[in-house]
Amino acid sequence: MAILTALVVCPEHGKIIINTDSQAVINSFYKSKNLHSISPRRFNKINNNILWSSIHHIIKTLSLQVKFIKVKAHSGDQFNDIADIQAKLGRTQPTPTTILHDHLPNQTITLNWNEEIPLDKDVRKCIGTILNYRQLDDHLNHPSLKIIKDSTKSKLIDWALSSKWFHFNGRNDTTSSLHTKDLRWRTRCSTLTLPTLDIMN
């Protein structure tokens, strides 16, 4: 986003030099430079493809020459430090920044989740993440956990102590199969899913 907001205010035919401590940003910029020549399938596997489409569209529209210079992180570069501070402040904003992408020439296909959030990453990974959240939500709302949720609301559970109990390893070997069985037993105890006779019947 920092690159996008910087380029938006640049004059036409400008020569822009961007200092960044992120090699990943530089690599993604050059990787996404020829968006018009790659297939929609490969395009939708590029992370933040809406952002990169917008950046390259601005560069082309304003006829900009953009050059990246890699600087060392936390090296005292004044403008890089300012950018880091602004990025951290941006993460705390309650209203997310939305990029209008319907007019972008390279953005021919954009899937929206819940008719609201555009998926601008690898679709398979996004769907996997969504399903993981759904499974977690289903698990937390399972009837067998109601007593735990009620006890949590009533502050009857010491979660700090519970965490120590979960992570305690009495086997002195992190790769022990017996330690794995211990963890499984603790999980089943805490979720009331031990195969006891009353549950099995």
N, C-alpha and C positions, 0 to 999 in steps of 0.2 A: 504493500500500500504506500510505503514511503516513496518509492520510485514513481508510482502513478501520480501521487499528489504533487511531486516535484515537477514532473513533465507537463502537467496540465497548465501551469503558469509560465511555461517557457515561451519566448517569442519565436516566430517562424524562422526557419533556416538557422537556428541556433546550434552551436557546438557545445554539447553538454558533457561534463566529466563528473562521474558519480563515484565517490569513495565509499566502499563498503567492506565490512569485515566478514561478509558471508560469501564463501566460495560457491555455496549451493545456489545463491541468487544469481551469480554470474553464469554458472552452468545452465541454469533454467532459462535465463534470458537468451542465450545463444541456441539452446535446444529448441526453444519455441519460436525462433526467428522466422522459420519457413512454414508457418502454420497453414498457409494456403496450399502447400504442396503435399501435405500428409492426409491420410484417410481419416474420416470421422472417428473410426474405431481407435486409431492411435492417438488422435487429438484428445479424445475423452479420457485417455489414460494419463495425460499430463496433469500434474497437480496444479491447482489454481489456474486452470485454463482460461477462465473468464477474465481474471486479472491480467494474464499475459496477453490475451487478445486485445484488451483495452490499451495496454502499454504500447504494443506494436501499432495499433490503429492511430494512436496519438502521434507516435514518431513519424508515421507515413503521412498523416494529414498535415502536420506542421513542418514536414521536411527537416527533421532534426538529425544531427549526427551525435550518437550517444557512445561514450566510451566509459568502461568500468575500470577502476583501479582498486586492487585488493590491498587493504590496509590491515595491519595486525590488530586484533581485538584488544581493547583496553590499553591502547598504545598512547593515549592522550591526544588523539586527533579530535580537535574541537568540534567539528561538524558531525563526525561519527558519534561522539558522545551525546550531542544534542538529539540526533536521530534515535539513539537508544532510549533516551529519556522519554521522547515523544511516543515511541512504540509502546513502552511500558504503560504510559498514561492512557493510550488508546485502548488497551486491553481492559481497562476498568470502566469504560464508558457503558452505560446501560443500554444505549441504542446502537445496534450494529450498523456499520457502513454497508450500504447496498450499492452495487454497480449495475446500472441499467445496461443490459447486454443485448437487447433485441435488435439493435441497429448495427451490431458489429458484423462485418462481412464474413469473418471466419467462424462465428458462433452460429452454425446452422442447426445444431441439435443441442438442446439443453434440457435435461430432465429435472423436474422439480419434485422434491419430497414434500408430501403433505400440502401440495399446491402452494408452497410458500418459500422453501429453501432450495435454491439451485444447487445441483450436485456438480461441483467443478473439480472433482477428483475422479480417480478410477472408480467407475460405477460399482464394480464387484466389491471393492473394499468398503465403499460407503454402505452398500446394502448389508454387508457382513457386520459392520459396526452397528447399524440400526437394529438388526436382528439380535445382536448381543445385548443391546439395551433392553429390547423387548423381553428376551429370556430372563434378564436380571430382574426386570419389573415383575414378570410373572412369578419368579422365585420369591421375591420379597413379599408379594401379595398372596402367597400360598396360605391356605387356612391353617396348616400346621405351624406356621410362624406367628400366628396371631398373639399367642401368649408372650412371645419374645417382644413383639412390637408394643404390646400394652405395657410390659414391664419396662421397656426402654422409655416410653412416655412418662411413666411413673418414677423414673430414675432409680429403679431397683437393681439395675445391672451395672457393675463396675467394668466398663469396657476396657479401661487401661489394664486391669488385672486379667481380663478375659483374653486380651491380645497377648500378654505374656504367657498365658496358659496354652494358647494356640501355637505359639512359636517355640515353646520349650522343647528342647531336644535332649532326652535322657540317654540317647544311644551313642553320643559323642562321635557321630559319623553322619554327615549331611546327605550321603548317598545311600544310606542303609534302607533296605526294603522294609525293615521293621519300623523305622521312623516314619516311612510313608503310611504304613498300616496304623501307626499311632495317630497321625494327622487325620486319616480317614475316620477313625473311631471318634476323635474329638468333634469332627464336623457333624457326624451323625448324632452324637450326643446333643450337640447344641441346637440341632434342627429337629430333634425328636424323630429321627428316621432310623434309629437302630432296629434291626429286624427282630423285635421282641414278639412274643406270642400274641399279645393283644393287637399289634399292628398287622401281623401276618394273617390273623383270622378276621 
